[in-house]
Amino acid sequence: MDIPRFSVVFDLDGTLVDSEPNYHEATLRALGPYGVTPQDYDWEHHTRFIGIGTRESLELLAGRYGVGAPVDGLLDATNRHYLELARASTPVFPEMRKFVELLHADGVPMVVASGSSRAAIEAVLAGTGLAPFLPTAVSAEEVARGKPEPDVFLEAARRLGAAPERCVVLEDAPPGAAAAHAAGMRCLALPYVPGTADDPAFATADLLLRGGQAEFSAQGALEWLRRLTDPQPS
């Protein structure tokens, strides 16, 4: 199946891989020395920051909990703990792996655009075996503004040499869907947190799978992408 007209931009955390539990634990380990407990920053609280870059999340959390440490130090600690956890175990969503392999076989240009650090992106892609299929990646640390601003997606398109309107973003979080819309890109949204499916940002998606990964199939996504590239005559 030939799909020449579009490039595919993947968010990483919560979209390609189920890394959010590792980020939750890494954040706790970084904030723990400053008195932040698992009861303070529980899983439900963590889900409110899904889709926001690590630095931006830490800035907000430091303010909330009165952590006086420099954000750069908190970021270094979070990334260090996260890399330890990620290298030990980062599961790939099975249908996403299949989708990446199908796109690769068809020669579809792909890129990862993530709020994670460059080191975290590279560690996850290498450890999961996705790196050979996704050699191009952009970290929010490499652009001026993270999601929900469009910068990371626009830079991803630039690196592929693709027009934004010819890019399709796969995203699991409202800030990412908002960023895709702001970038002028198509969006396939699959909420990581089911309760966010009614977020207004997801209303801008071209395809919203309200059940998230449970509704996603590689073949179904491929057929949807083909319909985008070969619309029926009116």
Secondary structure, 3 states (H helix, E strand, C coil): CCCCCCEEEECCECCCECCHHHHHHHHHHHHHHHCCCCCCCCHHHHHCCCCCCHHHHHHHHHHHHCCCCCHHHHHHHHHHHHHHHHHHCCCECHHHHHHHHHHHHCCCCEEEEECCCHHHHHHHHHHHCCCCCCCCEEEHHHCCCCCCCCHHHHHHHHHHCCCHHHEEEEECCHHHHHHHHHCCCEEEECCCCHHHCCCHHHHHCCEECCCHHHHCCHHHHHHHHHHHHCCCCC
